[in-house]
Amino acid sequence: MPKHEFFVDMSREGCSNAVSCVLNKLGGVQFEIDLPNEKVNIDSEHSVDTLLNTLKKTGKDASYHGDK
């Protein structure tokens, strides 16, 4: 599976919990959250657009950093 790196504006654990929640609902993803560096690394067959739109459902700013 391709691995993608995203920036998500996360300042505390509640933010990372929101990210976990939306990604778990999407399904078919494995992810790691790096809260101090505000990064989310995602392994998924979903498109980058789908992943980015899913992350934006948290209400936080999110952007794609590229393949990991």
C-alpha positions as CSV (number, residue, x, y, z in Angstrom):
1,M,0.0,0.0,0.0
2,P,1.2,3.5,-0.7
3,K,2.2,5.5,2.3
4,H,1.3,9.2,2.4
5,E,2.3,12.0,4.8
6,F,-0.2,14.8,5.7
7,F,0.0,17.9,7.9
8,V,-2.9,18.3,10.2
9,D,-3.2,21.3,12.6
10,M,-3.3,19.3,15.9
11,S,-2.5,21.0,19.2
12,R,-3.7,18.4,21.7
13,E,-4.9,14.8,22.1
14,G,-8.5,15.7,21.4
15,C,-7.4,16.7,17.9
16,S,-5.6,13.4,17.3
17,N,-8.6,11.5,18.6
18,A,-10.7,13.3,16.0
19,V,-8.3,12.3,13.2
20,S,-8.3,8.7,14.5
21,C,-12.1,8.7,14.5
22,V,-12.6,9.9,10.8
23,L,-9.9,7.6,9.5
24,N,-11.3,4.6,11.3
25,K,-14.7,5.4,9.8
26,L,-13.2,5.5,6.3
27,G,-11.8,2.0,6.7
28,G,-9.0,0.3,4.8
29,V,-6.3,2.5,6.3
30,Q,-3.4,2.1,8.6
31,F,-2.0,5.3,10.1
32,E,0.4,6.8,12.6
33,I,-0.2,10.1,14.3
34,D,2.8,12.3,15.2
35,L,1.1,14.9,17.4
36,P,4.2,17.0,18.3
37,N,5.1,17.4,14.6
38,E,1.4,17.6,13.5
39,K,1.9,14.8,11.0
40,V,-0.3,11.9,10.0
41,N,1.3,9.0,8.0
42,I,-1.3,6.9,6.2
43,D,-1.0,3.6,4.4
44,S,-4.0,3.2,2.1
45,E,-5.2,2.4,-1.3
46,H,-7.6,5.3,-1.1
47,S,-6.8,8.3,-3.3
48,V,-4.9,11.3,-1.8
49,D,-8.0,13.5,-2.4
50,T,-10.2,11.0,-0.4
51,L,-7.7,10.9,2.4
52,L,-7.3,14.7,2.5
53,N,-11.1,15.3,2.4
54,T,-11.5,12.8,5.2
55,L,-8.9,14.6,7.4
56,K,-10.6,17.9,6.7
57,K,-13.8,16.5,8.2
58,T,-12.1,17.1,11.6
59,G,-12.5,20.8,11.0
60,K,-8.7,21.2,11.2
61,D,-6.4,22.6,8.5
62,A,-4.9,19.7,6.6
63,S,-2.5,19.5,3.6
64,Y,-0.7,16.7,1.7
65,H,3.1,16.6,2.1
66,G,3.8,13.8,-0.3
67,D,4.7,10.1,-0.4
68,K,6.5,8.7,2.6
